[in-house]
């Protein structure tokens, strides 16, 4: 697939030099990247390279936090039963594990509840409320869901059950009539950081309760491993408060992980320190597999377990579910690609919307993401569940799929989500009309340029600038993720040695150099880029776009370039 290369606007030369000097003559290329990311003073750079837990915001700046803490403390003082309720994905299950296991240190009269993806669907459910009422729970803490549950919160109120909602999704026009609704995206919420995950909002509730009851905050920070997993997995920006959470959460994961997390790390055969990338591709899919294939309860059980043998049992089961998830994901993706290949009208659209009644509901979001890799456009994958069409949407860079779905809301029963990912449900008879309208809306709203995948380049680099000192600073840009991605570099006029070849299934293996320094060679790996081998000819210069990383082989660690694209 052809990609467009976009080089970020470079910072002012005098400004770059000034900041570099204040940072002990930091490499100008790296200083330039800091400035691109809004880090334009010594203090901001210090905060970036040395994140501090002192930078976490006061939780009481969040709208309704005082009400939430007051109601929680009232429940504890009156020995009321509390139900910790959360969504079945990674963000939801880590939220529940964090709030439940932290409160359990101080209060025993609580349980947790994860709705079944297949019988109850996303978010707060009537079945869950009935369970609470029938079992004499007086308070539900809803995590990573609830911001649009207007009728369900009213239903609970009629049954004598109060709600504290901790959500981070976009609110609708009306806020639920709960005791407290914590969501930094509320228009009337002045909380200074707007990008918390659902688990992040749950953490802020625990932080506020800890402050109010004068407990030791250090105890709460032991749970940052769960918050780091949530923040990385939910693809929220790794900036500000989130970056502090991930920085210290990764320390917990690597130094003193809870049993469930350690079990997953061991089962995945991860030996070295885990990064945010490892969390996204190793830990998160396994936790997600529980809710995708069976029930999210299994993930919470594993994450709160304190017995080593039991944790290993839960971990092995979840690992097996992840294998099943991979098989389903592969098979359904192949089926979906075949549907597009066999229908020429689908190939020319600006959207992909596919429905198959027997597709597994648990993996359709993953399939939507997979399809974007080959057909780069806003994508919705739908299946039948409880007599309705339900699906997951994924978007392309810089296009707001939530707004596009909102424009079709007259055809939907419910929807929710973010700019790049959303869920939706509709009557089966509305499916054809929705497919047509969604295509119309996207066609009107999207710039054709957005339908070509973009490789964003932070800076041009000569190969002789890459050395151990440069890389030692570059590593400190971590933890990386959305809005603080691993820096991407471009080098022009590089040549390949005779060692170019395809390795593995379809990976491009190169060794490159520039004419000015022919003895300085760098090994390169381009995952799934084997098709580009034919474009490289010996003696013909080309340009490469890449990340710089360490590669350890036979106990020897060297720097290598991870190729994202190349052009002759």
C-alpha positions as CSV (number, residue, x, y, z in Angstrom):
1,X,0.0,0.0,0.0
2,X,1.4,3.4,-1.0
3,X,2.1,5.7,1.9
4,X,2.6,9.4,2.0
5,X,5.5,10.8,3.9
6,X,4.9,13.8,6.1
7,X,7.8,15.6,7.7
8,X,6.9,17.5,10.8
9,X,7.4,21.2,10.8
10,X,10.9,21.9,12.1
11,X,11.4,24.2,15.1
12,X,13.0,27.6,14.9
13,X,16.8,27.3,14.7
14,X,17.6,29.9,17.4
15,X,14.9,28.5,19.7
16,X,16.4,25.0,19.2
17,X,19.9,26.2,20.0
18,X,18.7,28.1,23.1
19,X,16.9,25.0,24.5
20,X,19.8,22.7,23.6
21,X,22.2,24.9,25.6
22,X,19.9,24.9,28.6
23,X,19.9,21.1,28.4
24,X,23.7,20.7,28.6
25,X,24.1,21.0,24.8
26,X,21.6,18.2,24.0
27,X,21.8,17.0,20.4
28,X,20.0,19.5,18.2
29,X,17.9,16.9,16.3
30,X,16.5,15.6,19.6
31,X,16.0,19.1,20.9
32,X,14.1,19.9,17.8
33,X,11.8,16.9,18.4
34,X,11.2,18.1,22.0
35,X,10.1,21.5,20.6
36,X,7.8,19.8,18.1
37,X,6.1,18.1,21.1
38,X,5.6,21.4,23.0
39,X,8.5,20.9,25.3
40,X,10.0,24.3,25.0
41,X,11.6,25.1,28.4
42,X,14.1,23.6,30.8
43,X,11.4,22.8,33.3
44,X,9.2,21.1,30.8
45,X,12.1,19.0,29.6
46,X,13.0,18.1,33.1
47,X,9.4,17.0,33.7
48,X,9.5,15.0,30.4
49,X,12.7,13.2,31.1
50,X,12.2,12.8,34.8
51,X,8.4,12.3,35.4
52,X,7.3,12.8,39.0
53,X,4.3,11.6,41.0
54,X,4.2,15.1,42.4
55,X,2.8,16.2,39.0
56,X,-0.4,14.3,39.4
57,X,-3.4,16.6,39.6
58,X,-5.6,17.1,42.7
59,X,-8.5,14.7,42.1
60,X,-11.0,17.1,43.7
61,X,-10.6,19.3,40.6
62,X,-12.9,16.8,38.8
63,X,-16.6,17.7,38.7
64,X,-18.6,15.7,41.3
65,X,-15.6,14.2,43.0
66,X,-16.7,15.6,46.4
67,X,-20.1,14.0,45.9
68,X,-18.5,10.6,44.9
69,X,-16.1,10.5,47.9
70,X,-18.9,11.5,50.3
71,X,-21.2,8.7,49.0
72,X,-18.5,6.1,49.1
73,X,-17.5,7.0,52.6
74,X,-21.1,7.0,53.7
75,X,-21.5,3.4,52.3
76,X,-18.4,2.3,54.2
77,X,-19.5,3.9,57.5
78,X,-22.9,2.3,57.2
79,X,-21.5,-1.1,56.1
80,X,-23.5,-1.0,52.9
81,X,-22.8,-3.5,50.2
82,X,-20.8,-2.0,47.3
83,X,-20.7,-3.5,43.8
84,X,-17.7,-2.6,41.6
85,X,-19.0,-2.8,38.0
86,X,-16.9,-2.5,34.9
87,X,-16.7,-3.1,31.1
88,X,-15.3,-6.4,29.8
89,X,-12.3,-5.0,27.9
90,X,-8.8,-4.3,29.3
91,X,-9.7,-0.8,30.5
92,X,-12.8,-2.0,32.3
93,X,-11.3,-5.1,33.9
94,X,-8.2,-3.3,35.1
95,X,-10.4,-0.6,36.5
96,X,-12.4,-3.1,38.4
97,X,-9.3,-4.9,39.6
98,X,-7.8,-1.7,40.8
99,X,-10.8,-0.2,42.7
100,X,-11.9,-3.6,44.1
101,X,-8.5,-4.8,45.3
102,X,-7.5,-1.4,46.7
103,X,-10.7,-0.9,48.6
104,X,-10.5,-4.5,49.9
105,X,-7.5,-3.4,52.0
106,X,-9.8,-1.3,54.1
107,X,-13.4,-2.6,53.5
108,X,-14.7,-6.1,53.0
109,X,-18.3,-5.7,52.1
110,X,-17.9,-5.4,48.3
111,X,-18.0,-7.5,45.2
112,X,-17.2,-7.0,41.5
113,X,-19.4,-7.5,38.4
114,X,-18.4,-7.7,34.8
115,X,-21.4,-7.8,32.3
116,X,-21.4,-10.7,29.8
117,X,-20.6,-9.4,26.3
118,X,-23.1,-11.7,24.7
119,X,-26.1,-11.7,27.0
120,X,-25.9,-8.2,28.5
121,X,-23.8,-6.2,26.0
122,X,-21.6,-3.2,26.6
123,X,-21.9,-1.1,29.7
124,X,-24.3,-0.9,32.6
125,X,-27.0,-3.6,32.1
126,X,-30.4,-4.1,33.5
127,X,-29.3,-7.6,34.5
128,X,-26.5,-6.2,36.5
129,X,-28.8,-3.7,38.3
130,X,-31.2,-6.5,39.1
131,X,-28.4,-8.6,40.5
132,X,-27.4,-5.6,42.7
133,X,-31.0,-5.0,43.9
134,X,-31.7,-8.7,44.6
135,X,-28.5,-9.0,46.6
136,X,-29.0,-5.9,48.7
137,X,-26.2,-3.8,47.1
138,X,-26.9,-0.1,47.8
139,X,-24.1,1.4,45.8
140,X,-22.6,0.6,42.3
141,X,-19.3,2.1,41.2
142,X,-19.4,1.9,37.4
143,X,-16.0,2.0,35.7
144,X,-15.3,2.7,32.0
145,X,-19.0,2.9,31.2
146,X,-22.2,4.6,32.2
147,X,-21.9,8.1,30.7
148,X,-24.9,7.5,28.5
149,X,-26.8,5.1,30.8
150,X,-29.7,7.6,31.5
151,X,-32.6,5.1,31.7
152,X,-30.5,2.4,33.5
153,X,-29.4,4.8,36.2
154,X,-33.0,5.9,36.7
155,X,-34.1,2.2,36.8
156,X,-31.5,1.5,39.5
157,X,-32.7,4.5,41.5
158,X,-36.2,3.1,41.5
159,X,-34.8,-0.1,43.0
160,X,-32.9,1.8,45.7
161,X,-29.5,1.4,44.2
162,X,-27.2,4.5,43.8
163,X,-24.5,5.0,41.2
164,X,-21.1,6.6,41.1
165,X,-20.1,6.7,37.4
166,X,-16.4,6.8,36.5
167,X,-16.2,7.1,32.7
168,X,-14.0,8.7,30.0
169,X,-16.2,8.4,26.9
170,X,-17.9,11.4,25.3
171,X,-21.1,12.3,27.1
172,X,-24.4,12.7,25.2
173,X,-26.7,15.7,25.6
174,X,-27.9,14.5,29.0
175,X,-25.8,13.4,32.0
176,X,-27.2,10.4,34.0
177,X,-29.0,11.3,37.2
178,X,-26.4,9.4,39.4
179,X,-25.1,10.5,42.8
180,X,-21.9,11.5,41.0
181,X,-20.7,11.4,37.4
182,X,-16.9,11.6,37.0
183,X,-15.9,12.2,33.4
184,X,-13.3,14.7,32.5
185,X,-14.9,15.1,29.1
186,X,-18.1,16.6,30.7
187,X,-18.4,20.2,29.4
188,X,-18.9,21.4,32.9
189,X,-15.8,19.6,34.2
190,X,-12.7,21.8,34.7
191,X,-10.3,19.0,35.4
192,X,-7.0,20.1,33.7
193,X,-6.2,16.8,31.9
194,X,-8.8,15.4,29.6
195,X,-7.3,12.2,28.4
196,X,-7.5,9.8,31.3
197,X,-8.6,6.2,30.6
198,X,-11.6,4.7,32.4
199,X,-9.1,3.1,34.9
200,X,-7.6,6.6,35.2
201,X,-10.9,8.0,36.4
202,X,-11.3,5.1,38.8
203,X,-7.8,5.8,40.1
204,X,-8.7,9.5,40.7
205,X,-11.7,8.4,42.8
206,X,-9.4,6.2,44.9
207,X,-6.9,9.0,45.2
208,X,-9.6,11.4,46.4
209,X,-10.9,8.9,48.9
210,X,-7.4,8.2,50.1
211,X,-6.8,11.9,50.6
212,X,-10.1,12.5,52.3
213,X,-9.6,9.6,54.7
214,X,-6.0,10.5,55.3
215,X,-4.6,7.2,54.2
216,X,-1.1,6.5,52.9
217,X,-1.0,7.4,49.2
218,X,2.1,5.2,48.6
219,X,-0.2,2.2,49.1
220,X,-2.3,3.4,46.2
221,X,0.7,3.8,43.9
222,X,1.3,0.0,44.2
223,X,-1.7,-0.4,41.8
224,X,-0.1,1.7,39.0
225,X,0.7,-1.5,37.1
226,X,-3.0,-1.9,36.4
227,X,-3.4,1.8,35.5
228,X,-0.4,1.6,33.1
229,X,-1.9,-1.5,31.4
230,X,-5.2,0.3,31.0
231,X,-3.6,3.5,29.7
232,X,-1.4,1.7,27.1
233,X,-4.1,-0.7,26.0
234,X,-6.9,1.9,25.6
235,X,-4.8,4.0,23.1
236,X,-5.2,7.3,25.0
237,X,-2.4,9.9,24.7
238,X,0.8,9.2,26.6
239,X,1.2,12.8,27.7
240,X,0.9,14.7,30.9
241,X,-0.6,12.7,33.8
242,X,-1.0,9.6,31.7
243,X,2.7,9.5,30.9
244,X,3.5,9.8,34.7
245,X,1.1,6.9,35.4
246,X,2.7,4.7,32.7
247,X,6.3,5.6,33.7
248,X,5.7,4.5,37.3
249,X,3.3,1.7,36.3
250,X,6.0,0.1,34.1
251,X,8.4,0.3,37.1
252,X,5.8,-1.7,39.1
253,X,5.4,-4.2,36.2
254,X,9.1,-4.7,35.9
255,X,10.1,-4.7,39.6
256,X,7.1,-6.0,41.6
257,X,4.2,-7.0,39.4
258,X,1.1,-8.5,40.9
259,X,0.8,-12.3,40.5
260,X,-1.6,-12.2,37.6
261,X,0.5,-9.8,35.5
262,X,3.7,-11.8,36.3
263,X,2.0,-14.9,35.1
264,X,1.1,-13.4,31.8
265,X,4.7,-12.1,31.4
266,X,6.1,-15.5,32.1
267,X,3.6,-17.3,29.7
268,X,4.6,-14.8,27.0
269,X,8.3,-15.7,27.6
270,X,9.2,-12.0,28.1
271,X,12.6,-11.9,29.8
272,X,13.7,-8.2,29.5
273,X,12.1,-5.2,31.0
274,X,8.7,-4.5,29.4
275,X,7.9,-1.3,27.5
276,X,4.6,0.4,26.7
277,X,4.8,-1.5,23.4
278,X,5.1,-4.8,25.1
279,X,2.0,-4.0,27.2
280,X,0.0,-3.2,24.1
281,X,1.0,-6.3,22.2
282,X,1.7,-8.8,24.9
283,X,-0.2,-8.2,28.1
284,X,-3.3,-6.4,26.9
285,X,-4.4,-8.9,24.2
286,X,-4.3,-11.7,26.8
287,X,-6.4,-9.8,29.3
288,X,-8.8,-8.7,26.5
289,X,-9.2,-12.3,25.3
290,X,-11.1,-13.3,28.5
291,X,-14.0,-10.8,27.7
292,X,-13.8,-11.4,24.0
293,X,-14.1,-15.2,24.1
294,X,-15.7,-16.0,27.4
295,X,-16.2,-13.6,30.3
296,X,-14.2,-10.6,31.6
297,X,-14.7,-12.0,35.1
298,X,-11.8,-14.3,34.4
299,X,-9.5,-11.4,33.8
300,X,-10.4,-9.7,37.0
301,X,-10.1,-13.0,38.9
302,X,-6.5,-13.3,37.6
303,X,-5.6,-9.7,38.3
304,X,-6.8,-9.7,41.9
305,X,-5.6,-13.3,42.8
306,X,-3.0,-13.5,45.6
307,X,-2.4,-17.2,45.5
308,X,0.5,-18.2,43.1
309,X,-1.0,-21.5,42.0
310,X,-4.4,-20.1,41.4
311,X,-3.0,-17.1,39.4
312,X,-1.0,-19.5,37.2
313,X,-4.2,-21.5,36.6
314,X,-6.1,-18.3,35.6
315,X,-3.2,-17.2,33.5
316,X,-2.9,-20.4,31.5
317,X,-6.7,-20.4,30.9
318,X,-6.5,-16.8,29.6
319,X,-3.5,-17.7,27.5
320,X,-5.5,-20.5,25.8
321,X,-8.4,-18.1,25.2
322,X,-5.9,-15.7,23.5
323,X,-4.9,-18.5,21.2
324,X,-8.6,-19.1,20.4
325,X,-9.0,-15.3,19.8
326,X,-6.1,-15.3,17.3
327,X,-7.6,-18.2,15.4
328,X,-11.0,-16.4,15.2
329,X,-9.4,-13.1,14.3
330,X,-7.4,-14.7,11.5
331,X,-10.4,-16.6,10.0
332,X,-12.9,-13.7,10.1
333,X,-10.3,-11.3,8.7
334,X,-9.7,-13.7,5.8
335,X,-13.5,-14.0,5.3
336,X,-13.9,-10.2,5.3
337,X,-11.1,-9.6,2.9
338,X,-12.7,-12.1,0.5
339,X,-16.0,-10.3,0.7
340,X,-14.3,-7.1,-0.4
341,X,-12.3,-8.8,-3.2
342,X,-15.5,-10.4,-4.6
343,X,-17.5,-7.2,-4.7
344,X,-16.1,-4.4,-6.9
345,X,-18.5,-1.8,-5.4
346,X,-17.0,-2.3,-2.0
347,X,-13.5,-1.7,-3.4
348,X,-14.3,1.9,-4.6
349,X,-16.1,3.1,-1.5
350,X,-14.6,5.5,1.1
351,X,-15.8,3.3,3.9
352,X,-15.9,-0.4,4.7
353,X,-19.0,-1.7,6.5
354,X,-19.4,-5.5,6.5
355,X,-22.0,-7.6,8.3
356,X,-22.1,-11.4,8.8
357,X,-24.6,-12.8,11.2
358,X,-22.3,-15.6,12.6
359,X,-19.1,-13.6,13.1
360,X,-17.8,-13.8,16.7
361,X,-18.8,-10.6,18.5
362,X,-15.6,-10.7,20.6
363,X,-13.2,-10.1,17.8
364,X,-14.9,-7.8,15.4
365,X,-13.1,-4.7,16.7
366,X,-9.7,-6.4,16.0
367,X,-11.0,-7.4,12.5
368,X,-11.9,-3.8,11.8
369,X,-8.3,-2.7,12.7
370,X,-6.9,-5.5,10.5
371,X,-8.9,-4.4,7.5
372,X,-7.6,-0.9,7.7
373,X,-4.1,-2.3,7.2
374,X,-5.1,-3.3,3.7
375,X,-8.1,-1.1,2.9
376,X,-7.3,2.2,4.5
377,X,-10.6,3.9,5.3
378,X,-13.1,4.2,8.2
379,X,-14.3,0.7,8.9
380,X,-17.2,-0.9,10.7
381,X,-17.6,-4.7,11.3
382,X,-21.0,-5.9,12.4
383,X,-22.5,-9.2,13.5
384,X,-25.9,-10.3,14.9
385,X,-26.4,-10.4,18.6
386,X,-29.7,-10.7,20.4
387,X,-31.6,-10.1,17.2
388,X,-29.8,-6.9,16.4
389,X,-26.8,-5.7,14.4
390,X,-24.0,-4.8,16.7
391,X,-20.5,-3.7,15.7
392,X,-17.2,-2.0,16.2
393,X,-15.8,1.0,14.3
394,X,-12.2,1.9,13.7
395,X,-10.9,5.0,12.0
396,X,-7.9,6.3,10.0
397,X,-5.6,9.1,11.3
398,X,-7.2,12.5,11.7
399,X,-10.8,11.4,10.9
400,X,-13.4,11.4,13.7
401,X,-15.5,8.3,13.2
402,X,-17.5,9.0,16.3
403,X,-18.9,12.2,14.7
404,X,-19.6,10.3,11.5
405,X,-21.6,7.7,13.4
406,X,-23.4,10.4,15.4
407,X,-24.6,11.9,12.1
408,X,-26.3,8.5,11.5
409,X,-27.7,8.2,15.0
410,X,-31.4,8.3,13.8
411,X,-30.8,4.7,12.5
412,X,-29.1,3.5,15.7
413,X,-30.4,2.2,19.1
414,X,-27.1,3.1,20.8
415,X,-23.5,4.1,20.2
416,X,-20.5,5.4,22.1
417,X,-16.8,5.8,22.0
418,X,-14.0,8.0,20.9
419,X,-12.6,9.8,17.8
420,X,-10.9,6.6,16.5
421,X,-13.0,3.8,17.9
422,X,-16.6,3.3,18.7
423,X,-19.3,0.7,19.2
424,X,-22.8,0.7,17.8
425,X,-26.1,-1.3,17.8
426,X,-29.1,-1.1,15.4
427,X,-32.1,-3.0,14.3
428,X,-31.3,-5.4,11.5
429,X,-33.8,-3.7,9.2
430,X,-31.8,-0.5,9.5
431,X,-28.6,-2.0,8.3
432,X,-28.8,-1.2,4.6
433,X,-29.9,2.3,5.3
434,X,-27.1,2.8,7.7
435,X,-24.4,1.5,5.3
436,X,-25.6,3.9,2.7
437,X,-25.9,6.9,5.0
438,X,-22.5,6.2,6.7
439,X,-20.8,6.2,3.3
440,X,-22.5,9.5,2.4
441,X,-21.5,11.1,5.7
442,X,-17.9,10.0,5.4
443,X,-17.7,11.0,1.7
444,X,-18.8,14.5,2.6
445,X,-16.5,14.9,5.6
446,X,-13.3,13.1,4.7
447,X,-10.4,14.7,2.8
448,X,-9.2,12.3,0.1
449,X,-5.6,12.7,1.5
450,X,-6.7,11.0,4.7
451,X,-7.4,7.8,2.8
452,X,-3.7,7.4,2.1
453,X,-1.8,6.1,5.1
454,X,0.7,8.6,6.4
455,X,4.1,8.1,7.8
456,X,4.9,11.0,10.1
457,X,8.6,11.8,10.2
458,X,10.1,13.8,13.1
459,X,13.5,14.6,11.6
460,X,16.0,13.9,8.9
461,X,19.1,12.1,10.1
462,X,22.5,11.2,8.7
463,X,23.5,7.7,9.6
464,X,26.7,9.0,11.2
465,X,24.6,10.9,13.8
466,X,23.4,7.6,15.2
467,X,25.6,6.4,18.1
468,X,25.2,5.1,21.7
469,X,25.1,8.6,23.2
470,X,22.4,9.6,20.8
471,X,20.4,6.5,21.6
472,X,20.8,6.8,25.3
473,X,18.9,10.1,25.2
474,X,16.4,8.8,22.6
475,X,15.5,6.0,24.9
476,X,14.4,8.5,27.5
477,X,11.5,9.6,25.3
478,X,9.8,6.5,26.6
479,X,7.2,5.7,27.7
480,X,5.8,6.4,24.2
481,X,2.4,6.1,22.6
482,X,-0.3,8.3,21.1
483,X,0.8,12.0,21.0
484,X,4.3,10.9,22.1
485,X,5.2,8.3,19.6
486,X,8.6,6.8,19.2
487,X,10.6,9.3,17.1
488,X,10.7,8.5,13.4
489,X,13.7,9.5,11.3
490,X,14.4,9.7,7.6
491,X,17.8,9.1,6.0
492,X,18.3,9.9,2.3
493,X,20.8,8.5,-0.2
494,X,21.4,5.3,1.5
495,X,22.7,2.2,-0.2
496,X,22.1,-1.5,0.5
497,X,24.9,-4.1,0.8
498,X,24.5,-7.5,-0.9
499,X,23.0,-8.8,2.3
500,X,19.4,-7.8,1.5
501,X,16.9,-10.6,1.8
502,X,13.6,-11.8,3.0
503,X,13.5,-13.5,6.4
504,X,10.7,-15.2,8.3
505,X,7.3,-15.0,6.6
506,X,7.7,-11.7,4.8
507,X,10.2,-9.5,6.7
508,X,12.8,-7.4,4.9
509,X,16.4,-7.7,6.2
510,X,18.9,-5.1,5.0
511,X,22.3,-3.6,5.7
512,X,22.6,0.0,4.7
513,X,25.3,2.7,4.5
514,X,25.9,6.2,3.1
515,X,28.6,7.1,0.6
516,X,30.3,9.5,2.9
517,X,30.9,6.7,5.5
518,X,30.9,3.4,3.6
519,X,32.4,1.6,6.6
520,X,29.5,2.6,8.9
521,X,26.8,0.1,8.3
522,X,23.5,-0.5,10.1
523,X,21.4,-3.6,10.1
524,X,17.7,-3.0,9.3
525,X,14.6,-5.0,9.7
526,X,11.3,-4.2,8.0
527,X,8.4,-6.3,9.4
528,X,6.0,-7.4,6.7
529,X,7.9,-5.3,4.1
530,X,9.3,-8.2,2.1
531,X,7.5,-6.9,-1.0
532,X,9.8,-3.9,-1.0
533,X,12.9,-6.1,-1.7
534,X,12.3,-5.8,-5.5
535,X,12.6,-2.0,-5.3
536,X,16.2,-2.1,-4.0
537,X,19.0,-2.5,-6.5
538,X,22.7,-2.6,-5.6
539,X,24.3,0.8,-6.3
540,X,21.0,2.6,-6.5
541,X,20.4,5.1,-3.6
542,X,17.0,5.2,-1.8
543,X,15.4,6.8,1.3
544,X,14.4,5.0,4.4
545,X,12.0,5.9,7.3
546,X,12.7,4.2,10.6
547,X,12.8,3.9,14.3
548,X,16.1,3.2,16.1
549,X,16.2,0.3,18.5
550,X,18.4,-2.1,20.3
551,X,18.8,-5.7,19.0
552,X,20.3,-8.4,21.2
553,X,21.6,-11.5,19.5
554,X,23.9,-14.2,21.1
555,X,24.4,-11.9,24.1
556,X,25.6,-9.0,21.8
557,X,23.5,-5.8,21.8
558,X,23.8,-3.4,18.8
559,X,21.7,-0.6,17.3
560,X,19.4,-1.5,14.4
561,X,16.9,0.4,12.3
562,X,13.3,-0.7,12.2
563,X,12.2,0.2,8.7
564,X,8.6,1.7,8.4
565,X,8.9,2.4,4.6
566,X,11.4,3.1,1.8
567,X,11.4,4.8,-1.5
568,X,13.8,4.8,-4.4
